[in-house]
Amino acid sequence: GAEVIGIDGDPKILGIARNKAQARNAAIRFDKGMSFSLPYADGSFDRVVSSLFFHHLSDDNKRRTLSEVARVLKEDGELHI
């Protein structure tokens, strides 16, 4: 019963992800956006999951991303890295 949303700034990567999800009949929504400027309202998510991503960011964008994650998480939300 979970709603799953993936985000990436690269349309090519989003296309690959959509194809993989469709091939597995996985109901995942994919949005174009950047981690340090998330296109979601405050308190929108119960969980945020990041895998193999943070090492690609500059120190400043790591801080900005974590700030954005805190903003979009519900009060009792969780970040999983």
C-alpha positions as CSV (number, residue, x, y, z in Angstrom):
1,G,0.0,0.0,0.0
2,A,3.0,2.4,-0.3
3,E,3.3,5.1,-2.9
4,V,6.8,5.1,-4.3
5,I,8.3,8.2,-6.1
6,G,11.7,8.3,-7.7
7,I,13.5,11.5,-8.6
8,D,16.4,12.3,-10.8
9,G,17.7,15.4,-12.7
10,D,18.6,13.5,-15.8
11,P,15.7,12.6,-18.2
12,K,17.7,9.8,-19.7
13,I,18.1,8.1,-16.3
14,L,14.4,8.6,-15.6
15,G,13.6,6.9,-18.8
16,I,15.8,3.9,-17.9
17,A,14.1,3.7,-14.5
18,R,10.6,3.9,-15.9
19,N,11.4,1.1,-18.3
20,K,12.8,-1.1,-15.5
21,A,9.7,-0.4,-13.3
22,Q,7.3,-1.1,-16.2
23,A,9.1,-4.4,-17.0
24,R,8.5,-5.5,-13.4
25,N,5.0,-4.1,-13.1
26,A,6.2,-1.8,-10.3
27,A,3.9,1.1,-9.7
28,I,6.5,3.8,-9.3
29,R,6.1,7.5,-10.2
30,F,9.2,9.2,-11.5
31,D,9.8,13.0,-11.3
32,K,12.4,15.2,-12.7
33,G,14.1,17.3,-10.1
34,M,17.2,17.9,-8.0
35,S,17.8,16.7,-4.5
36,F,18.7,20.1,-3.3
37,S,15.5,21.7,-4.6
38,L,12.8,19.1,-4.2
39,P,9.5,19.7,-6.0
40,Y,7.4,18.6,-3.0
41,A,5.4,20.3,-0.3
42,D,6.6,20.4,3.3
43,G,5.9,17.2,5.3
44,S,5.0,15.2,2.2
45,F,6.8,11.9,2.9
46,D,7.0,9.2,5.6
47,R,10.3,7.9,4.3
48,V,13.1,9.1,2.1
49,V,15.6,6.6,0.7
50,S,18.9,7.4,-0.9
51,S,21.2,4.8,-2.4
52,L,24.7,5.3,-3.9
53,F,24.0,9.0,-4.3
54,F,25.5,11.4,-1.7
55,H,29.1,10.8,-2.7
56,H,28.3,12.5,-6.0
57,L,27.4,15.8,-4.3
58,S,29.6,18.7,-3.3
59,D,29.7,19.4,0.4
60,D,27.4,22.4,-0.1
61,N,24.9,20.4,-2.1
62,K,25.0,17.6,0.6
63,R,23.9,20.2,3.2
64,R,21.3,21.6,0.9
65,T,20.0,18.1,0.1
66,L,19.7,17.2,3.8
67,S,17.9,20.4,4.5
68,E,15.4,19.6,1.7
69,V,14.9,16.1,3.0
70,A,14.2,17.4,6.4
71,R,11.7,19.8,4.9
72,V,9.7,17.2,2.9
73,L,9.7,14.6,5.7
74,K,6.8,14.4,8.1
75,E,7.5,15.1,11.7
76,D,8.1,11.5,12.5
77,G,9.6,10.7,9.1
78,E,12.8,8.8,8.4
79,L,15.8,9.1,6.1
80,H,17.4,5.9,5.0
81,I,20.9,6.1,3.3
